[in-house]
Amino acid sequence: AAMEGCGGVPAAFLEQVDAAARGVDVSSVSGFLGAGEEEQLATTMLLQAALHHTSATRQGLVTHRSVLDALTLREHVVDLRMAHYLAACKVKRKEWLAIVGDVTYAEAVRADLPVFAQMIGVHTHGLAKDQFWGMLKAAKGDQEKLDAFLRKSNASVRSCVGKVARKTR
């Protein structure tokens, strides 16, 4: 706050930093920081920069993780693995969502009435969009399943299904 108020770096601060830096080995980053393992330090700093490349992702990091601590490197490796895992999960989820309606339909057609009713759950509005349409598509060919589907639906769904059924007869 003092630096912001005076519009620059105060001379007294620069003198204090200069005095503190005298006699410090500045030939390497680890020497300047007083750290031992230069390779571990560089790796930790690289991982931290890659994982937390914006100020928003670095919040709390400075107070909780030090690049001088070997544990930080292990934590960053775990973070990197989790980031890779989450990216793979997103791809898998996208692929699953693309076929969920077809899978639901195939299972619903093969299912007997109790299993079909269990697949619906408490109410048809608890189903995801593709599951809802897959279940309805499977029920259209079987009056018992259609009745079970409609019993677990609200009035607007029953009305819409009834109108479509009358038009297709």
Secondary structure, 3 states (H helix, E strand, C coil): CHHHHHCCCCHHHHHHHHHHHCCCCCCCHHHHHCCCCHHHHHHHHHHHHHHCCCHHHHCCHHHHCCCCCHHHHHHHHHHHHHHHHHHHHHHHHHHHHHHHHHHHHHHHHHCCHHHHHHHHCCCHHHCCHHHHHHHHHHHCCCHHHHHHHHHCCCHHHHHHHHHHHHHHC
